[in-house]
Amino acid sequence: GTPALASFEMVIEGNSPIGKTPSSPSTHEGKRYLSYNQIHKTVASLADAIRDYKPDCMVAIGGGGFIPARMLRTFVKVPILTVSLELYDDATNTRKEKPVKLQWFDSVSGVGERVQGKRVLVVDEVDDSRTTLQFCVEEILRDHTPSDIACMVLHNKEKTKNGVLPPSVSYFAGESFPDVWCVYPWDATDIDEHERKAKLCQDGEFGGASGYNPSPQIIASP
C-alpha cells in the first residue's frame, strides 16, 4: 500500500487502531449527536491522506457510508459505487449472525470493471464491531480482485473488535473515541432538535470533552 503518516500517536491492539484521546466525548443520555458540519470537517481532515492513497473508486456501504462518500468526493474526484448490507433487523431490532447482502454489483461487467485490478476505498460511517467492514473487504477481495484495498470510516470506536481486516488493508479513521452510541443527522426525524443536541454535545454542556477537532488516524499497509 501507499505509506502515510499518522497525525497523532497511536498503537495497534488486536487489529484495532487506538487513538490517544484526552477524554470521552460529550454525550446526551449516553448518545453522541453529530452534526452535518462536524461530519464534513471530519471528512475534510482525511482528504489529503486519501488523495495520497490514490483510489480509483470508492465503494460506499449503505446506508451509513453513502453521505460520507459523497462528501469525500468533493475532495477526491473518483466514482462512487454502492453496496447495501444488513447487520441488524429493523423489524426486530436484533443483530444478525453475519451481514446479509441487499445490493451488490457484478464481478467483472459494468461497474465491476471499475473494481477489478483497481485501487478501492471502502467507505462507512462507523467502525463498531468491524464485522461489516471485514465482510465487505473479504467479498471484494474474493470476487473482484482489486489491486489494493483500503477502508475509511468517520469514527472508530475503541473496543474489542469481532471482525479483523487483513494486514494489507490501509485504514483511515476521522476520529477515535470510547464506545458510545453515535447518532448521525441522516437518521434524525427532527433535524432541528438533532442539531440542537449536537451543538450541546459539541459545547460540552452534557459533560465530557468540548469542541470538535478531528484527529485523523491512518494505518498504512506495508
Secondary structure, DSSP 8 states (H G I E B T S, - for coil): ------SS-EEEETTEEEE--SS-B--BTTEEE--HHHHHHHHHHHHHHHHHH--SEEEEEETTTHHHHHHHHTTS---EEEEEEEEEETTTTEEEEEEEEEE---SSSGGGGGTTTSEEEEEEEEESSSHHHHHHHHHHHHHH--SEEEEEEEEEEES--SS---TT-EEEEEEEEES-EEE-GGG-SSHHHHHHHHHHHHHTTTSSB-S-----EEE---
